[in-house]
């Protein structure tokens, strides 16, 4: 039986050692291996800046290194390895290596590798996802005004999005549902063109309304990119007749104005009087019917027909001429009315004053009468007294009589 030579035995032992170390390394987590680098995936929009960070829990003075998707070294510790002015060192310590990539392009997307040159070499990967920013949407399909009740189909297109953008339609502030978006990949490019169609049946209330196409995409804030298309709707006029004043007076000048709210504005106005001809003093001046001097005979219903080429309509107004005397305020009458009011107020005040004076007189006489009677009775008894003592005795007796008398009056 042949035995392997010593060099062959050593080679087998070395190979088993390497395989064992690799197996141990592949099953070692960050918590168990403080030298295992850790990274995180990043997402960035075209034209933006992304930061790649690689960290280890402990340092054994080994250097950290970042490599790009083509495995070209970008930074080895603090040393720049690839001359690309967009790539800059952000932070370098014994446990961290961070770099930034500015003005990111779609070609920068992919896996970046962080390595630490220990024995064995340990690596970690970070995936950079680059978002293609969609272009401003373009709305097409509206070339001229649409008659009321007609349909218009609008198409909105946005290019250069990655992933494909979503297009949203609005009429004013109300969201509308268009046809499903059509997504087309761009040849030899990772971005997409997206288009959507919207069909509307318009009414006169849609005239000058704004149709909006907005782009929804993770690279944009809501409302960042949108386009608007104003609608123009053609509709027949809605006619109203406005008088110069609400109280037309006999003998005065006066006019009626025909207002035709339509698109386009009416170009033809026809005036007539219902059940008769226009008065001789009435002159037609386009949208105006002018009266040089109103007369009672001008009373009646007046019609205005307006035509704008899309349709025609009519309005009517009933004219009722007022007598001049009925509408002129009479200053004398106003003064007379005011005088009557003042007279009534003055009479009421006089009556009140008279009653108060009467009450004061009656009250005064009442008080004076009672006061005199009291003094007479109090002094009674001293009238016929021969001397002072008798007068005092009589006065005391008189008090009692006075009290009796006072009770009588009360």
Number of C-alpha atoms within 10 A of each C-alpha: 2 4 7 7 8 8 9 11 11 11 11 10 12 12 11 12 12 12 12 12 13 14 11 10 15 10 9 13 11 12 9 9 14 16 23 22 23 19 18 12 13 15 15 21 20 21 15 14 16 20 17 22 22 25 23 20 15 14 15 12 12 15 19 27 23 27 19 18 16 10 11 13 17 22 24 19 21 17 11 15 15 14 10 10 8 11 20 17 18 14 13 20 14 16 18 20 24 21 20 16 19 16 14 20 17 18 11 16 19 15 17 23 22 25 21 26 14 14 8 11 12 16 19 18 19 20 17 20 18 24 26 25 21 26 16 18 22 17 21 13 12 15 9 10 14 20 19 20 14 13 12 18 13 17 18 24 21 26 23 21 24 23 17 25 27 20 23 19 23 17 18 14 10 9 13 16 12 18 11 12 18 15 17 13 16 13 8 6 11 15 22 21 20 23 21 22 20 20 14 15 13 19 17 18 10 19 18 12 16 17 22 22 30 22 27 19 21 18 20 14 10 12 11 12 17 20 17 18 17 15 19 22 23 24 24 23 24 18 22 19 20 16 17 13 10 9 13 21 22 20 16 13 13 18 20 20 17 26 21 28 16 22 22 16 18 24 12 14 20 17 23 17 18 13 9 10 10 17 15 9 12 16 15 16 13 13 21 20 21 18 20 14 14 22 19 14 10 20 15 16 15 22 19 25 21 29 22 21 16 16 15 19 17 20 18 19 17 14 17 18 19 17 15 13 10 9 12 9 10 11 9 9 10 11 11 12 12 11 12 12 11 12 12 11 11 12 11 12 11 12 11 11 12 12 11 11 12 11 11 12 11 10 11 11 11 11 10 10 10 13 11 11 14 16 11 13 19 20 16 20 20 19 11 10 15 9 9 10 11 14 19 14 13 19 21 17 14 20 17 13 16 21 14 13 14 14 9 8 9 7
